[in-house]
């Protein structure tokens, strides 16, 4: 539940598969339709026009809005704390 909900937050246990590996992305594309928001992450090689999709996440519009707010808040807190910038 989001912070605006009257329901208490529930703890959720998330496990990571043993073969999971992080991916680096230096390019993103966001596609929006009435029922979904698609985030595509790619790695583009320097000095080339070649790239490779490294991940794709499909969100409902509601979850995309919550994600956007959470990302914005987290980035603002980090840079205010570590760099003294808003």
JOQUI-V343822 format. One record per run of one state. SS is the DSSP state (h for helix, s for strand, l for the rest). FROM is the first residue (numbers start at 1). LEN is the number of residues. Records with the same first field share a line. If there is no record, write none. Layout:
SS->FROM-LEN + FROM-LEN
This chain:
l->1-26 + 33-4 + 45-6 + 60-1 + 84-3
s->27-6 + 37-8 + 51-9
h->61-23
